[in-house]
Every structure is written in structure tokens, then in C-alpha cells.
Amino acid sequence: MKVPPPEIPSTELRYGDPRYDDPEKLERELRRTGEVCHQCRRCLPLCPTFPRLFELVDATDREIEGVSMAGFDEVNELCFHCKLCYNNCPYTPPHDWDIDFPALMRRHQQARAARDGVSLARQATTRTDLIGRIGSLAPALMNFANRNRLSRIMMEKTLGIHRDWIQPTFHRETVQRWFARKQTRSEGENGHAVLFTTCSVNYNDPDTGRAAVEILERSGVRVDLCYQRCCGMPFTDTGDLDAARRNAKKNVADLLPYVEAGATIVAPGPSCSLMLKTEYPKLLANEDAERVAKGTRDLMEYLYDLARAKKLNRDFKSSLGKVAYHAPCHLRAQNIGFRSRDLLQLAADEVVLVDACSGVDGTWGMQVRFYDESMKVASGMLKRLDAAKPDWVSTDCPLAALRIQKGLGVKALHPVVLLNRAYQESAS
């Protein structure tokens, strides 16, 4: 198969590059990449995007040239940016064909947003900090509304969030408020970590933030908190890269002084650590963003490095028994190995690894129009978790945890929460 190189090499392309917005170049790249995918079809089982692409190709004698731009729009709508195709693709850079399907889908998504606009309902779902602040001020009221059937039907009709999607729980004592009251601090003989709590942990899962601080300090790491705003990932769900860029710029300004002082930025959410590591340099294209990216680790990646250096406190007092661990897509996309699984093995009798997609990835799987399709994607993950018959279910991804709660009726805990429980006389 003879494939021309891309007009814009993926290693050069950054969000905001004027060449990025040229509709004719975008269409040519969609067809060039689509031809490679059509001939390969290795990613067919991964998500709904590729089956739809190949259906469109197979429906015309002209193959990829016969696919209309409206068809490519359908393909783009089905992409929820799990990034699994990038890891499966044999033609990613530095290959001559230079295929970066996730980046192309993001580029197409931005073009669609510029062409068609973004509805107010979709914009509302990206304001996670505003929602979190309101929820933490009146958690009882917010939690009641999120569980009331009538209000969920209204939410479905106004915001497009499926009535059966389980909404996260809000807490008055956020991680920030808890940390501000904290009396003791580690001296930091084994390092200095800055916890970028993420909006989901700060407002909806403070147990994860507290467990992270407690384990790090138990292991002699000084911990500071630096979280003023969302990483910006939700904005990318709608193609609003300008809003994502604004958050990225402010977060880099906040985090860079810590990196320059020798600290490591630690994020407990896979999508957020991925955003800081890989998307900030693309959004900002400057040295400061590169330095913050290089100074960022996923929480469990950081704890694993501590364990390898024999600095992690391993004074576990109870066993976790059998743990079924779900490895999120955005963690696998970081190519760091299964660090959460490896750490859970220190305190569990058995860890069953489930490396299957939850089908949520941002707000895609919550939406009414994609909900049934997303449940099909998640079915493999749910079946494998259920078949494990574990004592605990664990995942690093807060959205996957909600999908597991809905699908299996059990609460999936962040691995750091389970590890922290193992230090107690009883993990239950």
C-alpha cells in the first residue's frame, strides 16, 4: 500500500497552529488516515468509531474517497478519546505514514465546534469546578437532586445526561478544606510532592485525596496542595480548546514554581495526569508547559517509584484479599505499566487485572444519544470484573468507578484508598 506522508507532521502540530484549522487540509488528512485504517482494520474491536468508519467505506465502490464529510462527522462523534487506538496502531510516529488518529479526531472535533458551535447544555457539563463549588456548599441538596428521579428526567431533557447515569456524590469537606485544617506535616526526607487534587477528587472523592496525603507522609514525603482549577480536560470533550488552553496556562503558572524548586506534581486521576503530561505542551507550545509535563507523575506511578527506591512504607497490617483492578484507558495511554496493580499486590493475596474500556471517557458515555453504545463498550469490563468474584473492586478512574457502580452495584475504590486501608488492623 502506497501512502503519502501527512502534509503536517504530527510531531510539529500543536493546538493553535494556523495549519490546524485549514478545512481542506483536515479533509485530506482524514482521507489519508482513513485509507490506512481501512487497509489495516486492527482497531475494529476497540470502540464504535472504527466500525462506523468501515461501514461507510464498504458502502461505496470508491472506498475512502466515497465517504462524505458528513460521514466523517459521524465517525468523529463516536470517538470518545480513549486513545487506545494510538497504542494499538503500528503506524504511529516515527513511522513514515505518521498516523495519530486521536490527534486527528481532536482536530476534527475542534473544526466541528468552530463550524456548528457548542450548545449551552454541552458547555454546562464542562464547568466541573463551578458544579463542584456549588455542590460542596450544599451537598445534601445537590446529592438529593442527583438521585431524585424527577430531577434526573429534567436533567436528561435539558443537559442530555442520561437519567440512569449515576452522578457523583458531593462533600462539604473537600480535600482543600481538610488539608487546610491539617496540623502536622512531613519534613520530606524522601521527597516533595505537590498534589494536584483534580476536580473529581477534591469535590466528589475526598477519601482518595486524604489517602494519598497520608501514604505519602507516612513514607517521608512532604506534601503540598496546589489546585485552583480543573486541568481543562472536560473542555476538550466539546472541542473548546481555547477554554482548555486558558486553564492550562493558569495551571502551568501555578505549578511551575514547585517544579523549579525540585518538587514532583502528582495527580490522582488518569485523565488529569495525561492532560498535564501530554496535552499541555500541545496546547501551550512553550518551555514552561514542557517543564511542568516532565515534572508530573500519576499518583500511583509516583508511589511505585518510591517503592522501587525502597522508600515506600510497607508496614501493612491487614490483607486486602482478592482485588479486581480495572486499568483505565488514559492510564494505559501513558505507557507506564500497571503500577496500581503492582502496588496492590504488596497488600493483597491476589490482584486480577481487567484492562478493558469503561466506555465513558469524559462526558461521552453519560449522554443520552451515546449511552446505550457506551454500555456495549463497557460490557466486557463489567463481565470480567464480575467474573473475578473479588473482595474489592478498584480503579483509578472516577468515571469508570461510576460505571462499575451502576453496572455491578458495588463501589470501586481508588487503589490508594485500598492501600491506605491495608495499614489498618482491618481493611474493611
TORKOL-4160 file (C-alpha; in steps of 0.2 Angstrom, whole numbers, padded with zeros to 4 digits, m for minus):
428
<pt num="1" X="0000" Y="0000" Z="0000"/>
<pt num="2" X="0007" Y="0017" Z="m0005"/>
<pt num="3" X="0003" Y="0030" Z="0007"/>
<pt num="4" X="0009" Y="0048" Z="0006"/>
<pt num="5" X="0016" Y="0057" Z="0021"/>
<pt num="6" X="0005" Y="0069" Z="0031"/>
<pt num="7" X="0005" Y="0087" Z="0025"/>
<pt num="8" X="0008" Y="0092" Z="0043"/>
<pt num="9" X="0020" Y="0080" Z="0053"/>
<pt num="10" X="0011" Y="0075" Z="0069"/>
<pt num="11" X="0027" Y="0080" Z="0079"/>
<pt num="12" X="0026" Y="0098" Z="0073"/>
<pt num="13" X="0007" Y="0100" Z="0075"/>
<pt num="14" X="0001" Y="0110" Z="0090"/>
<pt num="15" X="m0016" Y="0115" Z="0095"/>
<pt num="16" X="m0017" Y="0133" Z="0089"/>
<pt num="17" X="m0006" Y="0131" Z="0074"/>
<pt num="18" X="m0014" Y="0140" Z="0060"/>
<pt num="19" X="m0012" Y="0125" Z="0049"/>
<pt num="20" X="m0023" Y="0115" Z="0061"/>
<pt num="21" X="m0038" Y="0125" Z="0056"/>
<pt num="22" X="m0037" Y="0123" Z="0037"/>
<pt num="23" X="m0053" Y="0113" Z="0032"/>
<pt num="24" X="m0046" Y="0107" Z="0016"/>
<pt num="25" X="m0030" Y="0100" Z="0024"/>
<pt num="26" X="m0041" Y="0092" Z="0038"/>
<pt num="27" X="m0051" Y="0083" Z="0025"/>
<pt num="28" X="m0036" Y="0077" Z="0015"/>
<pt num="29" X="m0029" Y="0071" Z="0032"/>
<pt num="30" X="m0045" Y="0062" Z="0036"/>
<pt num="31" X="m0045" Y="0053" Z="0019"/>
<pt num="32" X="m0026" Y="0049" Z="0020"/>
<pt num="33" X="m0028" Y="0042" Z="0038"/>
<pt num="34" X="m0044" Y="0034" Z="0034"/>
<pt num="35" X="m0036" Y="0024" Z="0019"/>
<pt num="36" X="m0023" Y="0017" Z="0031"/>
<pt num="37" X="m0036" Y="0012" Z="0044"/>
<pt num="38" X="m0047" Y="0004" Z="0030"/>
<pt num="39" X="m0032" Y="m0007" Z="0024"/>
<pt num="40" X="m0027" Y="m0011" Z="0042"/>
<pt num="41" X="m0043" Y="m0013" Z="0052"/>
<pt num="42" X="m0033" Y="m0018" Z="0068"/>
<pt num="43" X="m0043" Y="m0006" Z="0079"/>
<pt num="44" X="m0060" Y="m0013" Z="0073"/>
<pt num="45" X="m0064" Y="m0020" Z="0091"/>
<pt num="46" X="m0059" Y="m0005" Z="0101"/>
<pt num="47" X="m0073" Y="0007" Z="0100"/>
<pt num="48" X="m0088" Y="0012" Z="0089"/>
<pt num="49" X="m0078" Y="0024" Z="0079"/>
<pt num="50" X="m0069" Y="0011" Z="0068"/>
<pt num="51" X="m0084" Y="0000" Z="0064"/>
<pt num="52" X="m0094" Y="0015" Z="0058"/>
<pt num="53" X="m0079" Y="0021" Z="0048"/>
<pt num="54" X="m0078" Y="0004" Z="0039"/>
<pt num="55" X="m0096" Y="0003" Z="0036"/>
<pt num="56" X="m0096" Y="0020" Z="0027"/>
<pt num="57" X="m0080" Y="0014" Z="0017"/>
<pt num="58" X="m0088" Y="m0003" Z="0012"/>
<pt num="59" X="m0105" Y="0005" Z="0007"/>
<pt num="60" X="m0096" Y="0014" Z="m0008"/>
<pt num="61" X="m0086" Y="0007" Z="m0023"/>
<pt num="62" X="m0075" Y="0022" Z="m0021"/>
<pt num="63" X="m0070" Y="0016" Z="m0003"/>
<pt num="64" X="m0062" Y="0030" Z="0007"/>
<pt num="65" X="m0065" Y="0043" Z="m0007"/>
<pt num="66" X="m0083" Y="0039" Z="m0007"/>
<pt num="67" X="m0085" Y="0044" Z="0011"/>
<pt num="68" X="m0093" Y="0061" Z="0013"/>
<pt num="69" X="m0088" Y="0074" Z="0026"/>
<pt num="70" X="m0105" Y="0071" Z="0034"/>
<pt num="71" X="m0099" Y="0053" Z="0036"/>
<pt num="72" X="m0083" Y="0058" Z="0044"/>
<pt num="73" X="m0093" Y="0069" Z="0056"/>
<pt num="74" X="m0102" Y="0054" Z="0062"/>
<pt num="75" X="m0086" Y="0045" Z="0064"/>
<pt num="76" X="m0079" Y="0059" Z="0074"/>
<pt num="77" X="m0095" Y="0060" Z="0086"/>
<pt num="78" X="m0092" Y="0042" Z="0091"/>
<pt num="79" X="m0074" Y="0045" Z="0096"/>
<pt num="80" X="m0073" Y="0047" Z="0115"/>
<pt num="81" X="m0054" Y="0049" Z="0115"/>
<pt num="82" X="m0049" Y="0034" Z="0125"/>
<pt num="83" X="m0033" Y="0034" Z="0115"/>
<pt num="84" X="m0032" Y="0015" Z="0114"/>
<pt num="85" X="m0030" Y="0016" Z="0095"/>
<pt num="86" X="m0014" Y="0025" Z="0096"/>
<pt num="87" X="m0006" Y="0011" Z="0107"/>
<pt num="88" X="m0013" Y="m0002" Z="0095"/>
<pt num="89" X="m0008" Y="0007" Z="0079"/>
<pt num="90" X="0008" Y="0000" Z="0071"/>
<pt num="91" X="0010" Y="0016" Z="0060"/>
<pt num="92" X="0012" Y="0029" Z="0074"/>
<pt num="93" X="0027" Y="0041" Z="0073"/>
<pt num="94" X="0041" Y="0039" Z="0069"/>
<pt num="95" X="0034" Y="0028" Z="0055"/>
<pt num="96" X="0034" Y="0036" Z="0038"/>
<pt num="97" X="0015" Y="0035" Z="0037"/>
<pt num="98" X="0014" Y="0045" Z="0054"/>
<pt num="99" X="m0003" Y="0040" Z="0059"/>
<pt num="100" X="m0010" Y="0049" Z="0075"/>
<pt num="101" X="m0029" Y="0045" Z="0075"/>
<pt num="102" X="m0033" Y="0053" Z="0092"/>
<pt num="103" X="m0025" Y="0069" Z="0087"/>
<pt num="104" X="m0034" Y="0069" Z="0071"/>
<pt num="105" X="m0051" Y="0066" Z="0080"/>
<pt num="106" X="m0047" Y="0081" Z="0091"/>
<pt num="107" X="m0043" Y="0092" Z="0076"/>
<pt num="108" X="m0059" Y="0087" Z="0068"/>
<pt num="109" X="m0069" Y="0090" Z="0084"/>
<pt num="110" X="m0062" Y="0107" Z="0085"/>
<pt num="111" X="m0067" Y="0111" Z="0067"/>
<pt num="112" X="m0084" Y="0105" Z="0070"/>
<pt num="113" X="m0086" Y="0116" Z="0086"/>
<pt num="114" X="m0080" Y="0131" Z="0076"/>
<pt num="115" X="m0092" Y="0127" Z="0062"/>
<pt num="116" X="m0108" Y="0122" Z="0072"/>
<pt num="117" X="m0105" Y="0130" Z="0089"/>
<pt num="118" X="m0107" Y="0121" Z="0106"/>
<pt num="119" X="m0124" Y="0120" Z="0114"/>
<pt num="120" X="m0126" Y="0129" Z="0131"/>
<pt num="121" X="m0131" Y="0112" Z="0138"/>
<pt num="122" X="m0115" Y="0104" Z="0132"/>
<pt num="123" X="m0105" Y="0119" Z="0139"/>
<pt num="124" X="m0113" Y="0117" Z="0156"/>
<pt num="125" X="m0107" Y="0099" Z="0158"/>
<pt num="126" X="m0089" Y="0106" Z="0156"/>
<pt num="127" X="m0090" Y="0118" Z="0171"/>
<pt num="128" X="m0084" Y="0105" Z="0183"/>
<pt num="129" X="m0076" Y="0117" Z="0195"/>
<pt num="130" X="m0092" Y="0128" Z="0196"/>
<pt num="131" X="m0103" Y="0112" Z="0199"/>
<pt num="132" X="m0090" Y="0106" Z="0212"/>
<pt num="133" X="m0090" Y="0123" Z="0222"/>
<pt num="134" X="m0109" Y="0123" Z="0222"/>
<pt num="135" X="m0111" Y="0105" Z="0226"/>
<pt num="136" X="m0099" Y="0107" Z="0241"/>
<pt num="137" X="m0108" Y="0122" Z="0248"/>
<pt num="138" X="m0125" Y="0112" Z="0248"/>
<pt num="139" X="m0120" Y="0094" Z="0246"/>
<pt num="140" X="m0136" Y="0087" Z="0254"/>
<pt num="141" X="m0147" Y="0097" Z="0241"/>
<pt num="142" X="m0136" Y="0093" Z="0226"/>
<pt num="143" X="m0135" Y="0074" Z="0231"/>
<pt num="144" X="m0154" Y="0073" Z="0233"/>
<pt num="145" X="m0156" Y="0081" Z="0216"/>
<pt num="146" X="m0144" Y="0069" Z="0208"/>
<pt num="147" X="m0154" Y="0054" Z="0215"/>
<pt num="148" X="m0171" Y="0061" Z="0213"/>
<pt num="149" X="m0180" Y="0053" Z="0198"/>
<pt num="150" X="m0190" Y="0068" Z="0193"/>
<pt num="151" X="m0174" Y="0079" Z="0193"/>
<pt num="152" X="m0164" Y="0066" Z="0183"/>
<pt num="153" X="m0178" Y="0066" Z="0170"/>
<pt num="154" X="m0177" Y="0085" Z="0169"/>
<pt num="155" X="m0158" Y="0084" Z="0168"/>
<pt num="156" X="m0159" Y="0072" Z="0154"/>
<pt num="157" X="m0171" Y="0084" Z="0144"/>
<pt num="158" X="m0161" Y="0099" Z="0147"/>
<pt num="159" X="m0142" Y="0094" Z="0148"/>
<pt num="160" X="m0143" Y="0077" Z="0139"/>
<pt num="161" X="m0136" Y="0067" Z="0153"/>
<pt num="162" X="m0145" Y="0050" Z="0153"/>
<pt num="163" X="m0156" Y="0048" Z="0168"/>
<pt num="164" X="m0148" Y="0031" Z="0173"/>
<pt num="165" X="m0130" Y="0038" Z="0173"/>
<pt num="166" X="m0125" Y="0038" Z="0192"/>
<pt num="167" X="m0120" Y="0056" Z="0197"/>
<pt num="168" X="m0105" Y="0058" Z="0209"/>
<pt num="169" X="m0108" Y="0062" Z="0227"/>
<pt num="170" X="m0103" Y="0079" Z="0233"/>
<pt num="171" X="m0095" Y="0083" Z="0250"/>
<pt num="172" X="m0094" Y="0098" Z="0261"/>
<pt num="173" X="m0076" Y="0094" Z="0267"/>
<pt num="174" X="m0066" Y="0095" Z="0251"/>
<pt num="175" X="m0048" Y="0089" Z="0251"/>
<pt num="176" X="m0043" Y="0108" Z="0251"/>
<pt num="177" X="m0053" Y="0111" Z="0267"/>
<pt num="178" X="m0047" Y="0096" Z="0275"/>
<pt num="179" X="m0029" Y="0099" Z="0271"/>
<pt num="180" X="m0031" Y="0117" Z="0277"/>
<pt num="181" X="m0035" Y="0111" Z="0294"/>
<pt num="182" X="m0021" Y="0098" Z="0295"/>
<pt num="183" X="m0010" Y="0101" Z="0310"/>
<pt num="184" X="0006" Y="0090" Z="0306"/>
<pt num="185" X="0017" Y="0089" Z="0290"/>
<pt num="186" X="0031" Y="0078" Z="0285"/>
<pt num="187" X="0048" Y="0085" Z="0284"/>
<pt num="188" X="0051" Y="0077" Z="0267"/>
<pt num="189" X="0066" Y="0067" Z="0269"/>
<pt num="190" X="0061" Y="0056" Z="0255"/>
<pt num="191" X="0055" Y="0069" Z="0243"/>
<pt num="192" X="0042" Y="0083" Z="0240"/>
<pt num="193" X="0026" Y="0080" Z="0231"/>
<pt num="194" X="0013" Y="0093" Z="0226"/>
<pt num="195" X="m0004" Y="0085" Z="0225"/>
<pt num="196" X="m0015" Y="0092" Z="0210"/>
<pt num="197" X="m0031" Y="0085" Z="0218"/>
<pt num="198" X="m0042" Y="0086" Z="0202"/>
<pt num="199" X="m0060" Y="0092" Z="0202"/>
<pt num="200" X="m0067" Y="0074" Z="0205"/>
<pt num="201" X="m0056" Y="0070" Z="0220"/>
<pt num="202" X="m0057" Y="0087" Z="0228"/>
<pt num="203" X="m0076" Y="0088" Z="0227"/>
<pt num="204" X="m0083" Y="0070" Z="0225"/>
<pt num="205" X="m0070" Y="0058" Z="0232"/>
<pt num="206" X="m0060" Y="0067" Z="0246"/>
<pt num="207" X="m0056" Y="0050" Z="0253"/>
<pt num="208" X="m0044" Y="0047" Z="0239"/>
<pt num="209" X="m0035" Y="0064" Z="0242"/>
<pt num="210" X="m0034" Y="0061" Z="0260"/>
<pt num="211" X="m0027" Y="0043" Z="0257"/>
<pt num="212" X="m0014" Y="0050" Z="0245"/>
<pt num="213" X="m0008" Y="0063" Z="0258"/>
<pt num="214" X="m0007" Y="0050" Z="0272"/>
<pt num="215" X="0003" Y="0037" Z="0262"/>
<pt num="216" X="0015" Y="0050" Z="0255"/>
<pt num="217" X="0018" Y="0057" Z="0273"/>
<pt num="218" X="0019" Y="0040" Z="0281"/>
<pt num="219" X="0033" Y="0037" Z="0268"/>
<pt num="220" X="0043" Y="0053" Z="0272"/>
<pt num="221" X="0037" Y="0064" Z="0258"/>
<pt num="222" X="0032" Y="0082" Z="0260"/>
<pt num="223" X="0015" Y="0086" Z="0253"/>
<pt num="224" X="0009" Y="0102" Z="0247"/>
<pt num="225" X="m0008" Y="0105" Z="0238"/>
<pt num="226" X="m0009" Y="0116" Z="0223"/>
<pt num="227" X="m0026" Y="0115" Z="0215"/>
<pt num="228" X="m0035" Y="0131" Z="0209"/>
<pt num="229" X="m0045" Y="0125" Z="0194"/>
<pt num="230" X="m0049" Y="0110" Z="0183"/>
<pt num="231" X="m0035" Y="0103" Z="0171"/>
<pt num="232" X="m0046" Y="0108" Z="0157"/>
<pt num="233" X="m0049" Y="0090" Z="0150"/>
<pt num="234" X="m0068" Y="0092" Z="0151"/>
<pt num="235" X="m0067" Y="0107" Z="0138"/>
<pt num="236" X="m0059" Y="0096" Z="0126"/>
<pt num="237" X="m0074" Y="0085" Z="0126"/>
<pt num="238" X="m0083" Y="0099" Z="0116"/>
<pt num="239" X="m0069" Y="0105" Z="0106"/>
<pt num="240" X="m0067" Y="0121" Z="0116"/>
<pt num="241" X="m0048" Y="0121" Z="0115"/>
<pt num="242" X="m0047" Y="0139" Z="0119"/>
<pt num="243" X="m0055" Y="0136" Z="0136"/>
<pt num="244" X="m0044" Y="0121" Z="0139"/>
<pt num="245" X="m0029" Y="0132" Z="0134"/>
<pt num="246" X="m0034" Y="0146" Z="0147"/>
<pt num="247" X="m0035" Y="0133" Z="0161"/>
<pt num="248" X="m0018" Y="0125" Z="0156"/>
<pt num="249" X="m0009" Y="0142" Z="0155"/>
<pt num="250" X="m0015" Y="0147" Z="0173"/>
<pt num="251" X="m0011" Y="0129" Z="0180"/>
<pt num="252" X="0006" Y="0130" Z="0172"/>
<pt num="253" X="0009" Y="0146" Z="0180"/>
<pt num="254" X="0004" Y="0139" Z="0197"/>
<pt num="255" X="0013" Y="0123" Z="0196"/>
<pt num="256" X="0030" Y="0129" Z="0188"/>
<pt num="257" X="0037" Y="0136" Z="0204"/>
<pt num="258" X="0036" Y="0120" Z="0213"/>
<pt num="259" X="0044" Y="0110" Z="0198"/>
<pt num="260" X="0058" Y="0123" Z="0198"/>
<pt num="261" X="0060" Y="0120" Z="0217"/>
<pt num="262" X="0063" Y="0101" Z="0214"/>
<pt num="263" X="0045" Y="0095" Z="0218"/>
<pt num="264" X="0035" Y="0082" Z="0208"/>
<pt num="265" X="0017" Y="0086" Z="0203"/>
<pt num="266" X="0006" Y="0071" Z="0207"/>
<pt num="267" X="m0011" Y="0069" Z="0200"/>
<pt num="268" X="m0023" Y="0055" Z="0206"/>
<pt num="269" X="m0034" Y="0055" Z="0191"/>
<pt num="270" X="m0028" Y="0047" Z="0175"/>
<pt num="271" X="m0036" Y="0059" Z="0163"/>
<pt num="272" X="m0029" Y="0074" Z="0173"/>
<pt num="273" X="m0011" Y="0067" Z="0173"/>
<pt num="274" X="m0012" Y="0063" Z="0155"/>
<pt num="275" X="m0018" Y="0081" Z="0152"/>
<pt num="276" X="m0003" Y="0088" Z="0161"/>
<pt num="277" X="0009" Y="0077" Z="0154"/>
<pt num="278" X="0004" Y="0076" Z="0135"/>
<pt num="279" X="m0009" Y="0089" Z="0131"/>
<pt num="280" X="m0002" Y="0105" Z="0140"/>
<pt num="281" X="0013" Y="0105" Z="0128"/>
<pt num="282" X="0002" Y="0104" Z="0113"/>
<pt num="283" X="m0010" Y="0117" Z="0120"/>
<pt num="284" X="0004" Y="0130" Z="0125"/>
<pt num="285" X="0019" Y="0125" Z="0115"/>
<pt num="286" X="0031" Y="0133" Z="0127"/>
<pt num="287" X="0045" Y="0128" Z="0138"/>
<pt num="288" X="0036" Y="0131" Z="0154"/>
<pt num="289" X="0022" Y="0118" Z="0149"/>
<pt num="290" X="0036" Y="0106" Z="0144"/>
<pt num="291" X="0044" Y="0108" Z="0161"/>
<pt num="292" X="0028" Y="0105" Z="0170"/>
<pt num="293" X="0024" Y="0090" Z="0159"/>
<pt num="294" X="0041" Y="0082" Z="0163"/>
<pt num="295" X="0038" Y="0086" Z="0182"/>
<pt num="296" X="0021" Y="0077" Z="0183"/>
<pt num="297" X="0018" Y="0059" Z="0188"/>
<pt num="298" X="0002" Y="0050" Z="0190"/>
<pt num="299" X="m0001" Y="0046" Z="0209"/>
<pt num="300" X="0002" Y="0028" Z="0208"/>
<pt num="301" X="0017" Y="0030" Z="0196"/>
<pt num="302" X="0025" Y="0041" Z="0209"/>
<pt num="303" X="0021" Y="0029" Z="0223"/>
<pt num="304" X="0028" Y="0015" Z="0213"/>
<pt num="305" X="0044" Y="0024" Z="0211"/>
<pt num="306" X="0045" Y="0027" Z="0229"/>
<pt num="307" X="0043" Y="0008" Z="0232"/>
<pt num="308" X="0057" Y="0004" Z="0219"/>
<pt num="309" X="0068" Y="0016" Z="0229"/>
<pt num="310" X="0063" Y="0007" Z="0245"/>
<pt num="311" X="0056" Y="0022" Z="0252"/>
<pt num="312" X="0038" Y="0017" Z="0252"/>
<pt num="313" X="0031" Y="0012" Z="0270"/>
<pt num="314" X="0026" Y="m0006" Z="0268"/>
<pt num="315" X="0020" Y="m0009" Z="0286"/>
<pt num="316" X="0004" Y="m0016" Z="0280"/>
<pt num="317" X="m0006" Y="m0024" Z="0295"/>
<pt num="318" X="m0020" Y="m0032" Z="0285"/>
<pt num="319" X="m0023" Y="m0041" Z="0269"/>
<pt num="320" X="m0034" Y="m0034" Z="0255"/>
<pt num="321" X="m0039" Y="m0052" Z="0250"/>
<pt num="322" X="m0043" Y="m0053" Z="0232"/>
<pt num="323" X="m0044" Y="m0037" Z="0222"/>
<pt num="324" X="m0051" Y="m0035" Z="0204"/>
<pt num="325" X="m0042" Y="m0020" Z="0197"/>
<pt num="326" X="m0048" Y="m0010" Z="0182"/>
<pt num="327" X="m0034" Y="m0001" Z="0172"/>
<pt num="328" X="m0041" Y="0015" Z="0164"/>
<pt num="329" X="m0038" Y="0019" Z="0146"/>
<pt num="330" X="m0030" Y="0036" Z="0150"/>
<pt num="331" X="m0018" Y="0027" Z="0162"/>
<pt num="332" X="m0013" Y="0014" Z="0149"/>
<pt num="333" X="m0011" Y="0028" Z="0136"/>
<pt num="334" X="0004" Y="0035" Z="0147"/>
<pt num="335" X="0014" Y="0019" Z="0144"/>
<pt num="336" X="0020" Y="0017" Z="0162"/>
<pt num="337" X="0014" Y="m0001" Z="0165"/>
<pt num="338" X="0001" Y="m0007" Z="0178"/>
<pt num="339" X="0008" Y="0002" Z="0193"/>
<pt num="340" X="m0008" Y="0002" Z="0203"/>
<pt num="341" X="m0009" Y="m0017" Z="0201"/>
<pt num="342" X="0009" Y="m0019" Z="0206"/>
<pt num="343" X="0007" Y="m0009" Z="0222"/>
<pt num="344" X="m0010" Y="m0018" Z="0226"/>
<pt num="345" X="0000" Y="m0034" Z="0225"/>
<pt num="346" X="0010" Y="m0028" Z="0240"/>
<pt num="347" X="m0005" Y="m0029" Z="0251"/>
<pt num="348" X="m0017" Y="m0041" Z="0243"/>
<pt num="349" X="m0017" Y="m0060" Z="0241"/>
<pt num="350" X="m0022" Y="m0059" Z="0223"/>
<pt num="351" X="m0025" Y="m0045" Z="0210"/>
<pt num="352" X="m0035" Y="m0048" Z="0195"/>
<pt num="353" X="m0031" Y="m0036" Z="0181"/>
<pt num="354" X="m0045" Y="m0030" Z="0170"/>
<pt num="355" X="m0038" Y="m0020" Z="0155"/>
<pt num="356" X="m0054" Y="m0015" Z="0146"/>
<pt num="357" X="m0063" Y="0001" Z="0142"/>
<pt num="358" X="m0077" Y="0008" Z="0153"/>
<pt num="359" X="m0084" Y="0017" Z="0138"/>
<pt num="360" X="m0086" Y="0034" Z="0147"/>
<pt num="361" X="m0071" Y="0045" Z="0144"/>
<pt num="362" X="m0076" Y="0062" Z="0149"/>
<pt num="363" X="m0095" Y="0065" Z="0146"/>
<pt num="364" X="m0097" Y="0054" Z="0130"/>
<pt num="365" X="m0104" Y="0039" Z="0139"/>
<pt num="366" X="m0116" Y="0050" Z="0150"/>
<pt num="367" X="m0125" Y="0057" Z="0135"/>
<pt num="368" X="m0142" Y="0050" Z="0131"/>
<pt num="369" X="m0138" Y="0048" Z="0112"/>
<pt num="370" X="m0122" Y="0038" Z="0116"/>
<pt num="371" X="m0127" Y="0029" Z="0132"/>
<pt num="372" X="m0133" Y="0013" Z="0125"/>
<pt num="373" X="m0117" Y="0012" Z="0114"/>
<pt num="374" X="m0106" Y="0016" Z="0129"/>
<pt num="375" X="m0114" Y="0002" Z="0139"/>
<pt num="376" X="m0109" Y="m0010" Z="0125"/>
<pt num="377" X="m0091" Y="m0004" Z="0126"/>
<pt num="378" X="m0092" Y="m0007" Z="0145"/>
<pt num="379" X="m0099" Y="m0024" Z="0144"/>
<pt num="380" X="m0083" Y="m0033" Z="0143"/>
<pt num="381" X="m0076" Y="m0024" Z="0158"/>
<pt num="382" X="m0091" Y="m0027" Z="0169"/>
<pt num="383" X="m0091" Y="m0045" Z="0164"/>
<pt num="384" X="m0073" Y="m0048" Z="0168"/>
<pt num="385" X="m0074" Y="m0039" Z="0185"/>
<pt num="386" X="m0090" Y="m0048" Z="0190"/>
<pt num="387" X="m0082" Y="m0065" Z="0185"/>
<pt num="388" X="m0067" Y="m0062" Z="0196"/>
<pt num="389" X="m0078" Y="m0063" Z="0212"/>
<pt num="390" X="m0067" Y="m0051" Z="0222"/>
<pt num="391" X="m0067" Y="m0044" Z="0239"/>
<pt num="392" X="m0063" Y="m0027" Z="0232"/>
<pt num="393" X="m0065" Y="m0018" Z="0215"/>
<pt num="394" X="m0053" Y="m0004" Z="0211"/>
<pt num="395" X="m0050" Y="0008" Z="0198"/>
<pt num="396" X="m0040" Y="0025" Z="0196"/>
<pt num="397" X="m0053" Y="0032" Z="0185"/>
<pt num="398" X="m0068" Y="0041" Z="0194"/>
<pt num="399" X="m0079" Y="0039" Z="0179"/>
<pt num="400" X="m0076" Y="0021" Z="0177"/>
<pt num="401" X="m0080" Y="0019" Z="0196"/>
<pt num="402" X="m0097" Y="0027" Z="0192"/>
<pt num="403" X="m0100" Y="0015" Z="0178"/>
<pt num="404" X="m0095" Y="0000" Z="0189"/>
<pt num="405" X="m0106" Y="0006" Z="0202"/>
<pt num="406" X="m0121" Y="0006" Z="0190"/>
<pt num="407" X="m0116" Y="m0010" Z="0181"/>
<pt num="408" X="m0112" Y="m0021" Z="0196"/>
<pt num="409" X="m0119" Y="m0012" Z="0211"/>
<pt num="410" X="m0103" Y="m0011" Z="0220"/>
<pt num="411" X="m0092" Y="0004" Z="0224"/>
<pt num="412" X="m0075" Y="0004" Z="0216"/>
<pt num="413" X="m0061" Y="0012" Z="0226"/>
<pt num="414" X="m0046" Y="0021" Z="0220"/>
<pt num="415" X="m0030" Y="0010" Z="0223"/>
<pt num="416" X="m0023" Y="0022" Z="0235"/>
<pt num="417" X="m0038" Y="0021" Z="0246"/>
<pt num="418" X="m0036" Y="0002" Z="0247"/>
<pt num="419" X="m0018" Y="0003" Z="0251"/>
<pt num="420" X="m0021" Y="0016" Z="0265"/>
<pt num="421" X="m0034" Y="0004" Z="0272"/>
<pt num="422" X="m0021" Y="m0010" Z="0272"/>
<pt num="423" X="m0011" Y="0000" Z="0285"/>
<pt num="424" X="m0025" Y="m0003" Z="0297"/>
<pt num="425" X="m0028" Y="m0018" Z="0308"/>
<pt num="426" X="m0044" Y="m0022" Z="0297"/>
<pt num="427" X="m0045" Y="m0016" Z="0279"/>
<pt num="428" X="m0064" Y="m0017" Z="0279"/>
